[in-house]
Amino acid sequence: MTAELTYFDGRGRGESVRFMLAATGTEFTEVFLKDKEHFTELRNGGDLLFKQVPLLKIDGLKLVQSQAICRYLARKHGMNGKTPEEKARVDMVNEGAHDFLSYFIPIGFATNTDEILKDIKSNHLDRYLPIFEELLIESSSGYLVGDSLTYADMTLFEVLLLAEENFPDSLATFPKLKAFMVKIGSLPRIKTFMESPQKKWIPQPDYVAHAKSVLY
């Protein structure tokens, strides 16, 4: 049965879910929030446990919280490590990648985007990129943990796309990260997703205005 993702027609906190759906080969359709009334109807209907999206309907479940959704998909498809030790490390590395990603999420929506970008450049690129470069130096597979794709790889791939989008030379001195981007981006399922309409790109002013009108 095809999964159904409810979110905005944009990246935000829905993009991590889309990447995991793509990586696991899970077919999905999308329901985009139309207006405030649509969102209110969802919130009052009982499907949104914490009154927020994304919402993924899959396997008879109504899942919310983007990271919980990603972990569900990872566990279901064996993308969370093979041993208890690997599983712990995958969770740990993913948490770090998600922390890094969280600095990029407000870009385009916040009124102080220039300050956010300055903060990322000054305080976070040099903090996180060397750590992930070192993890890949230590890896013999090209993946962050073990010898196969995990959900931590997908989170890192997502945030590195944003890093390159906003700071084009950010990976210039990190050859392992550059090779990682090529490796993940070349995986057939990811390549297909990246070329499809389901992949969302830079938020445009009309989209931002629409999302704000729904939320606020």
C-alpha positions in Angstrom: 0.0 0.0 0.0 1.3 3.5 -0.9 2.3 5.7 2.0 0.8 9.2 2.3 2.9 12.2 3.5 1.1 15.3 4.7 3.1 18.4 4.8 3.8 21.6 2.8 4.9 21.6 -0.8 8.4 22.4 0.4 11.4 21.1 2.3 11.3 22.0 6.0 10.9 19.1 8.3 9.3 17.0 5.7 12.4 16.6 3.5 14.1 14.1 5.8 11.1 11.9 5.6 11.0 12.2 1.8 14.7 11.2 1.7 14.0 8.1 3.8 11.0 7.1 1.8 13.1 7.4 -1.3 16.1 5.5 0.2 13.9 2.6 1.3 12.0 2.4 -2.0 8.7 3.3 -0.4 6.2 4.7 -2.8 4.3 7.6 -1.5 1.8 10.3 -2.4 1.7 13.8 -0.9 -1.1 15.8 0.6 -0.1 19.5 0.8 -1.6 21.8 3.4 -3.9 24.1 1.5 -4.8 26.8 4.1 -5.3 27.4 7.8 -8.7 25.7 7.7 -7.2 22.6 6.3 -4.5 22.5 9.0 -7.0 23.2 11.7 -9.2 20.4 10.5 -6.2 18.0 10.7 -5.3 19.2 14.2 -8.8 18.7 15.4 -9.2 15.4 13.7 -6.9 13.5 16.0 -4.3 12.4 13.4 -1.6 14.9 14.7 -0.5 13.7 18.1 1.4 16.9 18.8 -0.7 19.2 16.6 2.0 19.5 13.9 3.2 18.1 10.6 4.7 16.1 9.0 2.3 13.2 9.2 3.0 9.9 7.5 0.3 7.3 7.0 1.9 4.0 6.5 1.2 0.4 7.4 -2.0 1.4 9.1 -0.1 3.8 11.3 -0.4 7.6 11.6 3.2 8.7 12.4 4.3 12.2 13.4 7.6 13.7 14.5 10.0 13.6 11.6 12.8 11.8 13.4 10.5 9.2 14.7 9.2 8.6 11.2 12.7 8.3 9.9 13.6 5.8 12.6 10.5 3.7 11.9 11.5 3.5 8.2 15.1 2.8 9.1 14.2 -0.1 11.5 11.7 -1.5 9.0 14.2 -1.6 6.2 17.4 -2.5 8.1 18.9 1.0 7.8 19.7 1.4 11.5 22.8 -0.8 11.9 23.2 -4.5 12.1 24.4 -5.1 15.7 23.5 -3.3 19.0 26.8 -1.5 18.8 26.2 -0.3 15.3 22.6 0.7 16.1 23.9 2.8 19.0 26.5 4.5 16.8 24.0 5.1 13.9 21.7 6.8 16.4 24.5 8.9 17.8 25.9 10.0 14.5 22.4 10.7 13.2 21.7 12.9 16.2 24.8 14.9 15.4 23.9 15.3 11.8 20.4 16.3 12.7 21.7 18.9 15.1 23.7 20.3 12.2 20.7 20.2 10.0 18.6 22.1 12.5 20.6 25.3 12.0 19.6 25.3 8.3 15.9 24.7 8.7 14.9 28.3 9.4 16.7 29.7 6.3 14.2 31.5 4.1 11.5 31.7 6.8 13.2 33.6 9.6 13.4 37.4 9.3 17.1 37.2 10.3 18.3 34.8 7.6 21.5 36.7 7.0 22.4 36.4 10.7 21.6 32.7 10.6 23.9 32.2 7.7 26.6 34.2 9.4 26.2 32.1 12.5 26.4 28.8 10.5 29.5 30.0 8.7 31.3 31.3 11.8 30.3 28.6 14.3 29.0 25.4 12.8 30.7 24.5 9.5 34.1 24.3 11.2 32.5 22.4 14.1 30.7 19.6 12.2 32.4 19.1 8.9 35.7 17.9 10.3 33.9 15.4 12.5 32.1 13.8 9.6 35.2 13.9 7.4 37.0 12.0 10.1 34.3 9.4 10.4 34.5 8.8 6.7 38.3 8.6 6.8 37.9 5.8 9.4 35.3 4.1 7.3 36.3 1.4 4.8 32.9 1.4 3.1 32.3 5.1 2.4 29.3 5.0 4.7 29.2 6.6 8.2 28.6 3.4 10.1 29.2 -0.2 9.0 29.2 -1.4 5.4 25.7 -0.3 4.3 23.5 2.7 3.9 21.9 3.9 7.2 19.5 6.7 8.0 22.5 8.7 9.4 23.9 8.8 5.9 20.7 10.2 4.6 20.6 12.9 7.3 24.2 13.9 6.5 23.5 13.9 2.8 20.5 16.2 3.3 22.5 18.7 5.4 25.5 18.7 3.1 23.2 19.6 0.2 22.1 22.6 2.2 25.7 23.5 3.1 26.7 23.4 -0.5 23.6 25.3 -1.5 24.4 28.2 0.9 28.2 28.0 1.0 29.3 26.6 -2.4 32.9 26.1 -1.3 32.1 24.5 2.1 33.3 21.0 1.1 36.4 22.2 -0.8 38.9 21.0 1.8 36.9 17.8 2.7 37.6 15.2 0.1 35.9 12.3 1.9 32.7 14.4 2.3 32.8 15.3 -1.4 33.2 11.6 -2.3 30.4 10.7 0.1 28.1 13.2 -1.7 28.8 11.5 -5.1 28.4 8.1 -3.6 25.0 8.7 -2.0 23.8 10.9 -4.9 24.6 8.1 -7.3 22.5 5.5 -5.6 19.7 4.6 -8.0 16.8 5.4 -5.6 18.4 8.6 -4.5 19.3 9.7 -8.0 15.7 9.0 -9.2 14.3 11.0 -6.2 16.6 13.9 -6.8 15.4 14.2 -10.3 11.7 13.9 -9.4 9.1 16.5 -8.5 8.9 15.0 -5.0 12.4 16.5 -4.3 11.9 20.1 -3.0 14.4 22.9 -3.5 15.1 26.4 -2.4 11.9 27.9 -0.8 10.5 30.7 -2.9 8.8 33.8 -1.5 5.3 32.6 -2.5 5.8 29.3 -0.8 7.1 31.0 2.4 4.2 33.3 2.5 1.7 30.5 2.0 3.3 28.4 4.7 3.3 31.3 7.2 -0.4 32.0 6.4 -1.2 28.3 7.3 0.8 28.2 10.4 0.2 31.7 11.8 
